[in-house]
Amino acid sequence: MKLILLGPPGAGKGTQAKMLIQRYGVPQISTGDILRGAVKEGSPMGLKAKSFMDAGGLVPDEVVVGIVEERLQKPDCDKGFILDGFPRTVPQADALAGTLSSLGKNLDAVISLEVDIEALVARLAGRRTCDSCGAGYHVAYEPPAVDGVCDKCGGKLIQRDDDKEETIRKRMAVYNEQTSPLVDYYRNAGLLRTVDGMLPIDEVGVAILAQLKDFE
């Protein structure tokens, strides 16, 4: 099973990727994770990436693509993979197509989690995290027994910077500008499968598996 998961920040890609890993026994390839892994390993592309990261700059597409290519050649990808967070742009998608062709691999499908942006902002902005034990809550869906206090350890609940509405909206704007064109890109390639990402988590998982049953 060779998949890409598309969707804006907070759409639930990571949660669904974990379900798919268990189902198909293939690795999840997250760009952030493999960048850090390549730097730690000191691979040629990892060293290139490190030079940009140390300088505080963005890692260029050709380096990110090179690191993904290195990762796809590892033995655990022989049965397939789930790409999460890559590609982010149409040029990256073009480069990925070339890489997969050179490796003799083809994508089976691209799953796009469709969400209501305003509802997603409300969902994310309602998250609270214990600053002592890290337990997660939600002001609407999973509130603590006492407002602002962790049920588990009595620690203070905070709103992380990533969960503040202004930050969320900025991330959504970047997604819409850079990544949402990939929906049309993969639709035109005949690979796109859309799933309602606003359903309960379990129902989203069932809908994804229904879209993939032809490839099993």
Secondary structure in CASP SS format (residue, H / E / C, confidence):
PFRMAT SS
TARGET T0000
AUTHOR 0000-0000-0000
METHOD secondary structure of the structure
MODEL  1
M C 1.00
K E 1.00
L E 1.00
I E 1.00
L E 1.00
L E 1.00
G C 1.00
P C 1.00
P C 1.00
G C 1.00
A C 1.00
G C 1.00
K H 1.00
G H 1.00
T H 1.00
Q H 1.00
A H 1.00
K H 1.00
M H 1.00
L H 1.00
I H 1.00
Q H 1.00
R H 1.00
Y H 1.00
G C 1.00
V C 1.00
P C 1.00
Q E 1.00
I E 1.00
S E 1.00
T H 1.00
G H 1.00
D H 1.00
I H 1.00
L H 1.00
R H 1.00
G H 1.00
A H 1.00
V H 1.00
K H 1.00
E H 1.00
G C 1.00
S C 1.00
P H 1.00
M H 1.00
G H 1.00
L H 1.00
K H 1.00
A H 1.00
K H 1.00
S H 1.00
F H 1.00
M H 1.00
D H 1.00
A C 1.00
G C 1.00
G C 1.00
L C 1.00
V C 1.00
P C 1.00
D H 1.00
E H 1.00
V H 1.00
V H 1.00
V H 1.00
G H 1.00
I H 1.00
V H 1.00
E H 1.00
E H 1.00
R H 1.00
L H 1.00
Q C 1.00
K C 1.00
P H 1.00
D H 1.00
C H 1.00
D C 1.00
K C 1.00
G C 1.00
F E 1.00
I E 1.00
L E 1.00
D E 1.00
G C 1.00
F C 1.00
P C 1.00
R C 1.00
T C 1.00
V H 1.00
P H 1.00
Q H 1.00
A H 1.00
D H 1.00
A H 1.00
L H 1.00
A H 1.00
G H 1.00
T H 1.00
L H 1.00
S H 1.00
S H 1.00
L C 1.00
G C 1.00
K C 1.00
N C 1.00
L C 1.00
D C 1.00
A E 1.00
V E 1.00
I E 1.00
S E 1.00
L E 1.00
E E 1.00
V C 1.00
D C 1.00
I H 1.00
E H 1.00
A H 1.00
L H 1.00
V H 1.00
A H 1.00
R H 1.00
L H 1.00
A H 1.00
G C 1.00
R E 1.00
R E 1.00
T E 1.00
C E 1.00
D C 1.00
S C 1.00
C C 1.00
G C 1.00
A C 1.00
G E 1.00
Y E 1.00
H E 1.00
V C 1.00
A C 1.00
Y C 1.00
E E 1.00
P C 1.00
P C 1.00
A C 1.00
V E 1.00
D C 1.00
G C 1.00
V E 1.00
C C 1.00
D C 1.00
K C 1.00
C C 1.00
G C 1.00
G C 1.00
K E 1.00
L E 1.00
I E 1.00
Q C 1.00
R C 1.00
D H 1.00
D H 1.00
D H 1.00
K C 1.00
E H 1.00
E H 1.00
T H 1.00
I H 1.00
R H 1.00
K H 1.00
R H 1.00
M H 1.00
A H 1.00
V H 1.00
Y H 1.00
N H 1.00
E H 1.00
Q H 1.00
T H 1.00
S C 1.00
P H 1.00
L H 1.00
V H 1.00
D H 1.00
Y H 1.00
Y H 1.00
R H 1.00
N H 1.00
A C 1.00
G C 1.00
L C 1.00
L E 1.00
R E 1.00
T E 1.00
V E 1.00
D E 1.00
G C 1.00
M C 1.00
L C 1.00
P C 1.00
I H 1.00
D H 1.00
E H 1.00
V H 1.00
G H 1.00
V H 1.00
A H 1.00
I H 1.00
L H 1.00
A H 1.00
Q H 1.00
L H 1.00
K H 1.00
D H 1.00
F H 1.00
E C 1.00
END
